[in-house]
Amino acid sequence: MKQFQSISKEVDIIGQIADLKEVDYKNMLVLTALIELLIDKGIISRKEVLQKTNLLDLEMKLDDLLQN
């Protein structure tokens, strides 16, 4: 019985991971669409998006270093 519960728990965790991957995919799709629309409308440039992305990534890495 314990083995069944363990397998059931593992299946549940795998299902939760699959759900998170689906949510992550949908969020990325919407974000990409929004960025592309802003670029298409001339509100922002692709270069600005990349610069901001790199800046935020660097800031997050620095925050991680300072917390450790």
Secondary structure, DSSP 8 states (H G I E B T S, - for coil): -HHHHHHHHHHHHHHHHHHHHHHHHHHHHHHHHHHHHHHHTTSS-HHHHHHHHHHHHHHHHHHHHHH-
